[in-house]
Amino acid sequence: MKKIIIVVAVVLLTFNNLFSQIAAAEEHNDLVKWMSLTEALEKQKEQPKKIFIDIYTDWCGWCKVMSKNTFSHEQIAAYINQYFYPVRFDAETTDTIEYLGKKYINKGTGRKPTHELAYVLTKNRPSYPTITYLDEKGKIIQPLPGYMDVKKIEPYLVYFNENAYRSAPFENFKKNFDKAFNDSIPNGDGRVQWVTFEDAQKLVKSSPKPLFIDIFTSFSVTSKVMELTTFADKKTADYINEHFYAVRFDPTTKDTIRFGGVEYVNKGVSHPFHDLAILLTNRQIGIPATIYLNEQLQLLSNVPGYRSSNEIEPLLEFFGEEKYKTQQWQEFMIEFNTKKEKAVK
């Protein structure tokens, strides 16, 4: 299977050669297809994608270095161009800009007057460069100040593009991202005993257990991170093997799958997803996602998003030990966290 992973090229910068790099960057055109914020917001209406904003100033040396090194890296630029609407925003522009129904201007106060929108996009902490990520509706997810080389920006791009920010703190994600794609670090000795849908249905009849379904694709980087870290964690793998029959399911597969006495196919007409994936997710397909079915193959829950071994642990216990039959999720989590805190002490 083809792995779509950004190639990492480490850029080493030293204080002694900084100024020579800045001079070389003055006339440099990078590979990112920049547009204005107005253009990006208009494009979002036609095809929703997140917006990647590079906030800079003309006098910012590190902004120029970032353009020369990071945004001129072929794989990084290609990833940004494909998955984001990339915007370069001059924090000192004198243009009037409308953002989410409000107009912003540069009042021209101070020696280096800052545009009102720069304060908004940096959450009142303007510094340069800053990268701000906006969601598919143009709302701010998070501004990230400071220079980023290729190695540093790579996990952030995946983290925001694939919505891992909704389910995991960045430091946890980055730790597993590095672990997954750094051959010098062992990924773990856990091994989930994956079976097919056909085999899972036979096993449920002979020895009933719930089903755990991992929704993944070969082009999802976070799916790969889960494969190489979450499911390689021995404690997690052992728990899944003991309490579930585990199935890996690519929702873009062209295979015909018989499930619950019905044959499901991928028609490939108006969308790329398999009919069984549509059924199991109630038309809310997230990649990656974990789906939980009871022993009667009835849907219990579709949980979209990246999960590390720590973050998936309560979900496995809630469904694997049938806590959902007697507890609400919020009640269970209070009990689960209390138990974990006591174990630490």
C-alpha positions as CSV (number, residue, x, y, z in Angstrom):
1,M,0.0,0.0,0.0
2,K,1.2,3.5,-0.8
3,K,2.1,5.5,2.3
4,I,1.5,9.2,2.0
5,I,3.8,10.6,4.6
6,I,5.6,13.9,4.5
7,V,9.3,13.3,3.9
8,V,11.3,14.8,6.7
9,A,14.4,16.8,5.8
10,V,16.1,18.3,8.9
11,V,17.3,21.9,8.4
12,L,20.2,23.0,10.7
13,L,20.4,26.7,11.3
14,T,23.0,28.4,13.4
15,F,23.2,31.9,14.7
16,N,26.5,32.5,12.8
17,N,25.0,32.0,9.3
18,L,21.5,33.4,10.0
19,F,22.2,36.7,8.3
20,S,23.7,35.2,5.2
21,Q,20.6,33.0,4.8
22,I,18.3,36.0,5.2
23,A,20.1,37.8,2.5
24,A,19.8,34.8,0.2
25,A,16.1,34.6,1.0
26,E,15.3,38.2,0.0
27,E,14.5,37.3,-3.6
28,H,13.4,33.8,-3.0
29,N,10.0,32.5,-4.1
30,D,8.8,29.5,-2.2
31,L,6.6,26.6,-3.5
32,V,3.4,27.3,-1.5
33,K,0.5,28.6,-3.6
34,W,-0.4,31.6,-1.4
35,M,-3.7,33.5,-1.6
36,S,-5.4,36.3,0.3
37,L,-7.6,35.5,3.3
38,T,-10.6,36.8,1.4
39,E,-9.9,34.4,-1.4
40,A,-9.4,31.5,1.0
41,L,-12.7,32.3,2.8
42,E,-14.5,32.3,-0.5
43,K,-13.0,29.0,-1.5
44,Q,-14.1,27.5,1.7
45,K,-17.7,28.1,0.7
46,E,-17.3,26.0,-2.4
47,Q,-15.0,23.3,-1.0
48,P,-14.5,23.3,2.8
49,K,-10.8,22.9,3.9
50,K,-8.8,24.4,6.7
51,I,-6.9,27.6,6.2
52,F,-3.2,27.8,7.0
53,I,-2.1,31.4,7.7
54,D,1.6,32.5,7.6
55,I,1.6,35.8,9.5
56,Y,4.7,37.8,8.7
57,T,6.2,41.3,8.3
58,D,8.7,42.7,5.7
59,W,11.3,43.3,8.4
60,C,11.1,39.8,10.0
61,G,14.3,37.9,9.3
62,W,13.1,34.5,10.4
63,C,10.0,34.9,8.2
64,K,12.3,35.1,5.2
65,V,14.3,32.1,6.4
66,M,11.1,30.1,6.9
67,S,10.0,31.0,3.3
68,K,13.4,29.9,1.9
69,N,13.7,26.7,3.9
70,T,10.4,25.4,5.1
71,F,8.0,26.6,2.5
72,S,10.4,25.7,-0.3
73,H,10.6,22.1,0.8
74,E,8.9,20.2,-1.9
75,Q,6.9,17.7,0.2
76,I,5.9,20.3,2.9
77,A,4.7,22.8,0.2
78,A,2.8,20.0,-1.6
79,Y,1.1,18.9,1.6
80,I,0.1,22.5,2.5
81,N,-1.2,23.1,-1.1
82,Q,-3.3,19.9,-1.1
83,Y,-4.9,20.0,2.3
84,F,-5.1,23.7,3.2
85,Y,-5.9,27.1,1.7
86,P,-2.6,28.8,2.3
87,V,-2.6,32.5,3.2
88,R,0.2,34.9,3.7
89,F,-0.8,37.8,5.9
90,D,1.3,40.9,6.3
91,A,0.7,41.9,9.9
92,E,1.4,45.6,9.0
93,T,-0.8,45.8,5.8
94,T,-2.9,48.9,5.4
95,D,-5.7,47.0,3.6
96,T,-9.1,46.8,5.0
97,I,-10.0,43.1,5.5
98,E,-13.3,41.5,6.3
99,Y,-13.2,38.5,8.5
100,L,-16.3,36.6,9.7
101,G,-18.6,39.5,9.1
102,K,-16.4,42.2,10.6
103,K,-14.0,44.7,8.9
104,Y,-10.5,45.2,10.3
105,I,-8.1,48.0,9.6
106,N,-4.6,49.3,10.4
107,K,-5.0,52.4,12.5
108,G,-1.4,53.4,11.8
109,T,-0.4,54.0,15.4
110,G,3.1,53.3,16.6
111,R,6.5,53.0,14.9
112,K,5.5,49.6,13.3
113,P,1.7,49.8,13.2
114,T,0.0,46.4,13.5
115,H,-3.2,45.6,11.7
116,E,-6.2,44.9,13.9
117,L,-6.7,41.5,12.3
118,A,-3.1,40.5,13.3
119,Y,-4.2,40.9,16.9
120,V,-7.2,38.7,16.3
121,L,-5.3,35.9,14.4
122,T,-2.6,35.8,17.1
123,K,-5.0,36.1,20.0
124,N,-3.6,39.5,21.0
125,R,0.0,38.2,21.0
126,P,1.5,39.3,17.7
127,S,5.0,37.9,17.0
128,Y,6.6,36.9,13.8
129,P,6.4,34.5,12.2
130,T,3.2,33.0,13.5
131,I,1.2,30.2,11.9
132,T,-2.5,30.3,12.6
133,Y,-4.8,27.4,11.7
134,L,-8.5,28.1,10.9
135,D,-11.1,25.4,10.7
136,E,-13.4,24.7,7.7
137,K,-15.7,27.5,8.8
138,G,-12.9,30.1,9.1
139,K,-12.8,30.0,12.9
140,I,-9.4,30.1,14.7
141,I,-8.2,26.7,15.9
142,Q,-4.8,27.8,17.2
143,P,-2.0,30.3,16.5
144,L,1.6,29.0,16.8
145,P,4.3,31.6,17.2
146,G,7.9,31.1,16.2
147,Y,10.1,29.9,13.4
148,M,9.4,26.3,12.3
149,D,11.8,24.2,10.2
150,V,10.6,21.2,8.2
151,K,10.9,18.7,11.1
152,K,9.0,20.9,13.5
153,I,6.1,21.9,11.2
154,E,5.5,18.4,9.9
155,P,3.5,16.9,12.9
156,Y,1.6,20.1,13.3
157,L,0.3,20.0,9.7
158,V,-0.9,16.4,10.2
159,Y,-2.3,17.2,13.6
160,F,-4.6,19.9,12.4
161,N,-5.4,18.6,8.9
162,E,-6.5,15.2,10.2
163,N,-8.3,16.6,13.2
164,A,-6.2,14.9,15.8
165,Y,-6.4,18.2,17.8
166,R,-10.0,17.4,18.6
167,S,-9.1,14.2,20.5
168,A,-5.4,14.5,21.7
169,P,-3.0,17.1,23.2
170,F,-0.3,17.9,20.7
171,E,2.6,16.8,22.8
172,N,1.0,13.3,23.2
173,F,0.4,13.2,19.4
174,K,3.9,14.4,18.6
175,K,5.5,11.8,20.8
176,N,3.7,9.0,19.0
177,F,4.2,10.7,15.6
178,D,8.0,10.7,16.2
179,K,7.9,7.1,17.5
180,A,6.0,5.9,14.5
181,F,8.3,7.4,11.9
182,N,11.7,7.1,13.7
183,D,13.1,3.7,13.0
184,S,15.6,4.0,15.9
185,I,12.7,4.0,18.4
186,P,10.9,0.6,19.0
187,N,7.2,0.9,18.4
188,G,6.1,-1.7,20.9
189,D,5.6,-5.5,21.1
190,G,1.8,-5.5,21.1
191,R,0.0,-7.3,18.3
192,V,-3.7,-7.0,17.7
193,Q,-5.3,-10.2,16.3
194,W,-7.1,-8.7,13.4
195,V,-9.7,-10.8,11.6
196,T,-12.0,-10.3,8.6
197,F,-15.7,-9.4,8.8
198,E,-16.5,-12.9,7.7
199,D,-14.4,-14.5,10.4
200,A,-15.6,-12.1,13.0
201,Q,-19.2,-13.1,12.4
202,K,-18.4,-16.8,12.7
203,L,-16.5,-16.2,15.9
204,V,-19.3,-14.2,17.4
205,K,-21.7,-17.2,16.9
206,S,-19.3,-19.7,18.4
207,S,-18.0,-17.6,21.3
208,P,-19.8,-14.2,21.7
209,K,-17.7,-11.1,22.1
210,P,-18.3,-7.5,20.9
211,L,-16.6,-6.2,17.8
212,F,-13.9,-3.5,17.7
213,I,-13.5,-2.0,14.2
214,D,-10.6,0.2,13.2
215,I,-11.5,2.6,10.4
216,F,-8.4,3.5,8.5
217,T,-7.0,4.4,5.1
218,S,-3.5,4.1,3.6
219,F,-3.4,7.8,2.9
220,S,-4.2,8.8,6.5
221,V,-1.1,9.6,8.5
222,T,-2.9,9.5,11.8
223,S,-4.2,6.0,10.9
224,K,-0.6,5.0,10.4
225,V,0.4,6.5,13.8
226,M,-2.3,4.5,15.5
227,E,-1.2,1.3,13.7
228,L,2.4,1.7,14.7
229,T,1.9,3.0,18.3
230,T,-1.6,2.6,19.7
231,F,-2.1,-0.9,18.4
232,A,1.5,-1.8,19.0
233,D,1.2,-1.0,22.7
234,K,1.1,-4.4,24.4
235,K,-1.4,-3.4,27.1
236,T,-3.8,-2.0,24.5
237,A,-3.4,-4.9,22.1
238,D,-3.8,-7.5,24.8
239,Y,-7.0,-5.8,26.1
240,I,-8.5,-5.7,22.6
241,N,-7.6,-9.4,22.0
242,E,-9.2,-10.4,25.3
243,H,-12.4,-8.4,25.1
244,F,-13.2,-8.0,21.4
245,Y,-12.9,-9.5,17.9
246,A,-11.0,-6.9,16.1
247,V,-11.5,-5.9,12.4
248,R,-9.5,-3.4,10.3
249,F,-11.8,-1.8,7.7
250,D,-10.7,0.5,4.9
251,P,-13.9,2.4,4.0
252,T,-12.6,3.0,0.4
253,T,-12.2,-0.8,-0.3
254,K,-13.8,-2.1,-3.5
255,D,-14.4,-5.5,-1.9
256,T,-17.9,-6.9,-1.6
257,I,-18.5,-7.7,2.1
258,R,-21.3,-9.8,3.5
259,F,-22.4,-8.6,6.9
260,G,-25.5,-9.5,8.8
261,G,-26.9,-11.5,5.9
262,V,-26.6,-8.6,3.5
263,E,-24.0,-7.9,0.7
264,Y,-22.5,-4.5,0.7
265,V,-20.4,-2.9,-2.1
266,N,-18.6,0.3,-2.9
267,K,-20.6,1.9,-5.8
268,G,-18.0,4.6,-6.2
269,V,-20.6,7.0,-7.7
270,S,-21.1,10.1,-5.6
271,H,-18.5,9.4,-2.9
272,P,-15.5,7.0,-2.5
273,F,-16.9,5.1,0.5
274,H,-18.1,1.6,0.9
275,D,-21.8,1.1,1.7
276,L,-21.0,-0.8,4.8
277,A,-18.9,2.1,6.1
278,I,-21.8,4.4,5.5
279,L,-24.0,2.0,7.5
280,L,-21.7,1.5,10.4
281,T,-20.9,5.2,10.8
282,N,-24.5,6.5,10.3
283,R,-23.1,8.5,7.3
284,Q,-20.6,10.2,9.6
285,I,-17.3,8.8,8.3
286,G,-14.2,9.9,10.2
287,I,-10.7,8.7,9.4
288,P,-9.4,7.3,11.6
289,A,-12.2,6.1,13.8
290,T,-13.1,3.2,16.1
291,I,-16.5,1.5,16.0
292,Y,-18.0,-0.7,18.7
293,L,-20.6,-3.4,18.0
294,N,-22.3,-5.6,20.6
295,E,-22.4,-9.4,20.4
296,Q,-25.5,-9.1,18.2
297,L,-23.5,-7.0,15.8
298,Q,-25.6,-3.9,16.6
299,L,-23.9,-0.5,16.6
300,L,-23.0,0.8,20.0
301,S,-20.9,3.8,19.0
302,N,-18.9,5.4,16.2
303,V,-15.9,7.3,17.7
304,P,-14.1,9.4,15.1
305,G,-10.6,10.7,15.6
306,Y,-7.0,9.7,16.5
307,R,-6.6,8.0,19.8
308,S,-3.3,7.1,21.6
309,S,-3.2,4.1,23.9
310,N,-4.0,6.2,26.9
311,E,-6.9,8.0,25.1
312,I,-8.4,4.8,23.8
313,E,-8.2,2.9,27.1
314,P,-11.5,4.2,28.7
315,L,-13.4,3.6,25.5
316,L,-12.2,0.0,25.4
317,E,-13.2,-0.6,29.0
318,F,-16.6,1.2,28.6
319,F,-17.6,-1.1,25.7
320,G,-15.4,-4.1,26.3
321,E,-16.7,-4.6,29.9
322,E,-20.2,-3.5,29.0
323,K,-20.1,-0.6,31.4
324,Y,-22.4,1.3,29.0
325,K,-25.3,-1.0,30.2
326,T,-25.3,0.5,33.6
327,Q,-23.5,3.9,33.4
328,Q,-23.6,7.1,31.3
329,W,-20.3,8.0,29.7
330,Q,-19.8,11.0,31.9
331,E,-20.4,9.0,35.1
332,F,-18.1,6.3,33.9
333,M,-15.3,8.8,33.1
334,I,-15.4,10.2,36.6
335,E,-15.1,6.8,38.0
336,F,-12.4,5.8,35.5
337,N,-10.3,8.9,36.2
338,T,-10.6,8.5,40.0
339,K,-9.4,5.0,39.7
340,K,-6.4,6.1,37.6
341,E,-5.5,8.8,40.1
342,K,-5.6,6.4,43.0
343,A,-3.4,4.0,41.0
344,V,-0.8,6.7,40.5
345,K,-0.7,7.5,44.2
